[in-house]
Amino acid sequence: MKGGQSSRFLGRHSSLTLAALFLTTLFFWSWENNSLLTSLLSVQEQFLMHTSDFTIDHFDDTSVLSNPLELEEDLVSQLPEGTEDDNTIRPSESDMDEMTTLVYERKEQNRVSDSPIKKQACDYGKGRWVADNRRPLYSGIGCKQWLSDMWACRLTQRTDFSYEGYRWQPNDCNMPEFQGSEFLRRMQDKTIAFIGDSLGRQQFQSLMCMASGGEENPEVESVEWKFGLTKPKGALRPDGWAYRFPTTNTTILYYWSASLCGIEPINATDPATESAMHLDRPPAFLERYLPQLDVVILNTGHHWNRGKLRANKWVMYAEGKQVINRKLAEMGNAKNYTLYSIARWFDSQIPLYPHLKVFLRTISPRHFANGEWNTGGSCNNLSPLSKGSEVFQNQSSDPVVEGAVSGTMVKILDITALSELRDEAHISHYSRKASEGVNDCLHWCLPGIPDTWNELLYAQL
C-alpha cells in the first residue's frame, strides 16, 4: 500500500516537474518571439539588437531639444537650452504585475486578429538608386503654390542639384511611372490624408507638387473647413491643410500629429494646463474624420524625446491613467507602444470601411555627423550615393514599424534603408537667409527623397 502511494507520489512529482519545465520553455520561447514584449525591453537593449544606429533618434530622457528648424514646423515653443524639469513625466517604481497584464492583453489582441498576413508581390524597399535624366518630377522653383520656401533648395545658395537626378528601382518589379493626371484619375472621389510630423508634411507637399506637375493651379480649392483644420488661438499656423482637385474630386490633406497619440487637456478650464498624451488612443482627428478618408499615411519618430514633451506640456497616459511604470515611460518603449496601438486600432477599423487603405511609414533617417544640430553636427556631403546605391536586406531597417503592422491590414511604407543612402539630399546649411552654424540634416530638399516615398505609395495603391 505504501509502495503504491509512493509510486503515485513520484509519478505525480515527475509529471509536475515535466509540466514546469515545459511551461518555462514555452515562456522563454514566447518572450523571444513576442514583439510586444520585446518592445518593453530597455530601449538600449532593443535597438542595439535590432536596428542600426541611424534609426535611433534620442529616445533617452536627457535628449537635447529639437532643431529650431523643426520647431518652426511643429507649432511648439522652444524651451531654454539646458532646462531640466521632470515634472511632466513622474514614473514611480514599476508595477510589473499591472504591466504584464497590459502587455499580454495587447498580445492577445494581436494573436486573435482576424486579418490575414498578406505577402506583397514586390518588396519595394529592396532595390537600387539609378540615374534618370527625366528627374526631377517637378520644378522646385515653379511649385510655389504648395512648396514651403525653406524646403525648396533651388531657392537657396546651393548650386549642386545632382541629388535630383535619381529614381528608385525595386529589384523584383517595375515601378509605375508617376503621372499627376493619371494619379488624380485613379484617386477620383477619394481623400488622401497624411497624419504625422513635419516629415509627413514634407511628403504631403511633395505629393501636391507631383499631382499638379509643380504648376500653378488656381482651380484647386482649399477645403480645410471640411476637416476642422482651423488655426488654433495663438498658433503660427493651422493644424493642417486640405486641398481639393475639382476635375477628379480628389482631396489631399495633412494633419499635424507628431506622436500619433490622442492629446487632450487635463484641465480644459486652465489655459496653462498640461495635456494627457494617450499612448493607446488615436488622434481625435482620426476618430472624427476616418469615415471620410480613403488613404491614410502615418508617420512618427523624431518627436519622442523629453524636450518635446516638456515643450508641449504632454504627460503620458495609458489605459486612461497617468503612466507611472518606469519601463513604459522610457521614450523608446512609449513610442513602440504607441505604434503598436495605432496599428491595432486601424486594424479594427478597416473592416468597417472596406474602401480604406492605411500605410504606416518607417522612420526617415537623420544624417548629423560630428555632433547634433546644436553641437556642430553637419551633413556636408554633396556626392550622390557615396554610401552605396543598393539595399540588399530582406527585413526593414525599422523593425518596430515592421512588427507593429505584422498581422494587421495596415501596410508598411518602407523608406528607411533607401533614404539612408541619400545623405547628400538634406537641406544641410543652405537656407533662404543663410543662418550661420545651423544645419538641417533631418528634413529633405524638395524636389527630393520624399518624392520617392510617394512613388512607392503610388505603386502600392
Residue pairs with C-beta under 8 A, 6 or more apart in sequence:
30 37
31 37
31 38
34 107
35 340
35 403
35 406
36 103
36 106
36 107
36 110
36 340
37 103
37 107
38 46
38 50
38 403
39 46
39 333
39 336
39 337
39 340
39 400
39 403
40 99
40 103
40 327
40 328
40 333
40 336
40 337
41 333
42 327
42 330
43 59
43 60
43 330
43 331
43 332
43 333
46 332
46 336
47 55
47 56
47 59
47 332
50 399
51 397
51 398
51 399
51 400
52 397
54 365
54 366
54 367
54 397
54 416
54 420
55 363
55 365
55 397
55 398
55 416
57 301
57 302
57 304
57 305
57 363
57 366
58 64
58 305
58 331
59 304
59 305
59 330
59 331
59 332
59 335
60 305
60 331
61 89
61 306
61 330
61 331
62 306
63 305
63 306
63 307
63 331
64 81
64 305
64 307
64 372
64 373
64 374
64 375
65 78
65 79
65 81
65 305
65 307
65 308
65 311
65 374
66 74
66 302
66 303
66 305
66 307
66 308
66 311
67 373
67 374
67 440
67 442
68 78
68 373
68 438
69 150
69 373
69 427
69 438
69 440
69 442
69 443
70 197
70 198
70 302
70 440
70 442
70 443
71 77
71 78
71 311
72 150
72 236
73 197
73 198
73 201
74 197
74 198
74 256
74 258
74 303
75 232
75 235
75 236
75 237
75 239
75 256
76 308
76 311
76 312
77 311
78 311
79 307
79 310
79 311
81 374
83 310
85 310
88 274
88 306
88 309
88 310
88 313
88 314
88 315
89 306
89 309
89 315
89 316
89 323
89 329
90 322
90 324
91 323
91 324
91 325
91 326
91 329
92 324
92 326
93 326
94 325
94 326
94 327
95 324
95 325
98 325
99 325
99 327
99 328
102 318
102 319
106 340
106 341
106 344
109 344
110 340
110 344
110 407
113 344
113 347
113 407
113 408
114 351
115 347
115 350
115 351
115 407
115 408
115 409
117 406
117 407
118 409
120 411
120 460
121 173
122 170
122 172
122 173
122 459
123 170
123 171
123 172
123 394
124 170
124 173
124 175
124 414
124 456
124 459
124 460
125 170
125 391
125 396
125 414
125 415
125 416
125 417
125 418
125 456
126 170
126 171
126 172
126 391
126 392
126 393
126 394
127 168
127 169
127 170
127 171
127 390
127 391
127 418
128 168
128 169
128 171
128 389
128 390
128 391
129 166
129 167
129 168
129 169
129 384
129 385
129 389
129 390
129 418
129 421
129 422
130 166
130 167
130 168
130 169
130 389
131 165
131 166
132 165
132 166
132 167
133 165
135 164
135 165
135 166
135 167
135 447
136 164
136 165
136 447
136 448
136 451
137 178
137 209
137 210
137 214
137 447
137 451
138 209
138 210
138 212
138 213
138 214
138 215
138 447
139 154
139 214
139 447
140 147
140 152
140 153
140 154
140 155
140 214
140 445
140 446
140 447
141 152
141 154
141 155
142 214
142 215
142 216
143 152
143 208
143 209
143 212
143 214
143 215
144 216
145 208
145 212
145 216
145 217
145 220
146 205
146 208
146 209
146 212
146 243
147 205
147 208
147 209
147 446
148 205
149 155
149 432
150 427
150 431
150 432
151 202
151 205
151 427
151 443
151 444
151 445
151 446
152 445
152 446
153 161
153 427
153 430
153 445
153 446
153 448
154 161
155 432
156 427
156 430
156 431
156 432
156 434
157 430
157 431
157 434
158 428
158 430
158 445
160 382
162 382
162 384
162 424
163 382
163 384
163 422
163 424
163 425
163 445
163 448
164 447
164 448
165 384
166 384
166 385
167 175
167 452
167 455
168 175
168 418
168 452
168 455
168 456
169 175
175 455
175 456
175 459
176 458
176 459
178 210
178 454
178 455
178 458
180 210
180 211
180 212
180 213
183 210
183 211
183 458
184 211
184 245
184 247
184 248
184 250
185 248
186 461
187 248
187 250
187 294
187 295
187 461
188 248
188 249
188 250
189 248
189 249
189 250
190 250
190 251
190 294
190 295
191 250
191 251
191 252
191 253
191 292
191 293
191 294
191 295
192 207
192 250
192 251
192 252
192 253
192 293
192 294
192 295
192 296
192 297
193 253
193 254
193 255
193 289
193 293
193 295
193 296
193 297
194 200
194 201
194 203
194 204
194 207
194 252
194 253
194 254
194 255
194 297
194 299
195 254
195 255
195 257
195 260
195 283
195 285
195 286
195 296
195 297
195 298
195 299
196 256
196 257
196 258
196 260
196 297
196 298
196 299
196 300
196 361
197 256
197 257
197 258
197 299
197 300
197 301
197 302
197 303
198 258
198 443
199 299
199 302
199 364
199 442
199 443
199 444
199 450
200 254
200 297
200 298
200 299
200 361
201 254
201 256
202 443
202 444
202 446
202 450
203 297
203 299
203 361
203 450
203 453
203 454
204 241
204 252
204 253
204 254
205 254
205 446
205 450
206 446
206 447
206 448
206 450
206 451
206 453
206 454
207 252
207 454
207 457
208 243
208 252
209 446
209 447
210 451
210 454
211 245
211 250
211 252
212 220
212 245
214 447
217 245
219 245
219 246
219 247
220 243
220 244
220 245
220 246
221 243
221 244
221 246
222 241
222 242
222 243
222 244
223 242
223 243
223 244
223 251
223 253
224 230
224 238
224 240
224 241
224 242
226 242
226 251
226 292
227 240
227 242
227 253
227 255
227 285
227 289
227 292
228 285
228 288
228 289
229 238
229 239
229 240
229 241
229 242
229 253
229 255
230 238
230 239
231 237
231 238
231 239
232 238
232 239
239 255
239 256
239 285
240 253
240 254
240 255
240 256
241 253
241 254
242 251
242 252
242 253
242 254
243 251
243 252
243 253
244 250
244 251
245 251
245 252
255 283
255 285
257 283
257 285
257 300
258 300
258 303
258 308
259 277
259 300
259 303
259 304
259 314
259 338
260 282
260 283
260 298
260 300
260 338
260 339
260 342
261 277
261 278
261 279
261 281
261 282
261 283
261 338
262 276
262 277
262 278
262 281
262 282
262 283
262 284
262 287
263 275
263 276
263 277
263 278
263 283
263 284
263 314
264 275
264 276
264 278
264 284
265 273
265 274
265 275
265 276
266 273
266 274
266 275
266 276
266 315
267 273
273 313
274 313
274 314
274 315
275 312
275 313
275 314
275 315
276 314
276 315
276 317
276 322
277 309
277 314
277 315
277 316
277 317
278 317
278 318
278 320
279 316
279 317
279 318
279 323
279 328
279 334
279 337
279 338
279 341
280 318
280 319
280 337
280 338
280 341
281 341
281 345
282 342
282 345
282 346
286 296
290 296
290 349
290 353
290 356
291 353
293 356
294 355
294 356
294 357
295 356
295 357
295 358
295 359
295 461
296 346
296 356
296 357
296 358
296 359
297 359
297 361
297 413
297 457
298 342
298 358
298 359
298 360
298 361
299 360
299 361
299 363
299 364
300 335
300 338
300 339
301 335
301 363
301 364
302 363
302 364
302 366
302 442
304 331
304 332
304 334
304 335
305 331
306 331
308 314
309 315
309 316
315 322
316 322
316 323
316 328
316 329
316 334
317 323
318 328
318 337
323 329
323 334
327 333
328 334
328 337
335 400
336 400
336 404
339 360
339 400
339 401
339 404
340 403
340 404
342 360
342 404
343 360
343 404
343 405
343 408
343 410
344 408
346 358
346 408
346 409
346 410
347 408
347 409
347 410
349 356
350 356
350 358
350 409
350 410
351 409
357 411
357 461
358 409
358 410
358 411
359 410
359 411
359 412
359 413
359 457
359 460
360 401
360 404
360 405
360 410
360 411
360 412
360 413
361 401
361 412
361 413
361 415
361 453
362 396
362 397
362 398
362 401
362 402
362 412
362 413
362 414
362 415
362 416
363 398
363 401
363 416
364 415
364 416
364 419
364 442
364 444
365 416
365 419
365 420
366 441
366 442
367 379
367 423
367 426
367 441
368 377
368 378
368 379
368 439
368 441
368 442
369 377
369 378
369 379
369 441
370 376
370 377
370 378
371 377
371 378
373 438
373 439
373 440
373 441
373 442
377 439
377 441
378 428
378 429
378 439
378 441
379 423
379 424
379 426
379 428
379 439
379 441
380 428
380 429
381 423
381 424
382 424
383 424
384 422
384 424
384 425
385 421
385 422
386 423
386 424
387 420
387 421
387 423
388 421
389 421
391 417
391 418
391 421
393 417
395 402
396 402
396 412
396 414
396 416
396 417
397 416
397 417
397 420
398 414
398 416
401 412
401 414
402 412
402 414
404 410
405 411
405 412
411 460
413 453
413 456
413 457
413 460
414 456
415 452
415 453
415 456
418 452
419 449
419 452
419 453
422 449
423 441
425 444
425 445
425 448
425 449
426 440
426 441
426 442
426 443
426 444
426 445
427 440
427 441
427 443
427 444
427 445
428 439
428 440
428 441
429 438
429 439
429 440
431 438
431 440
444 450
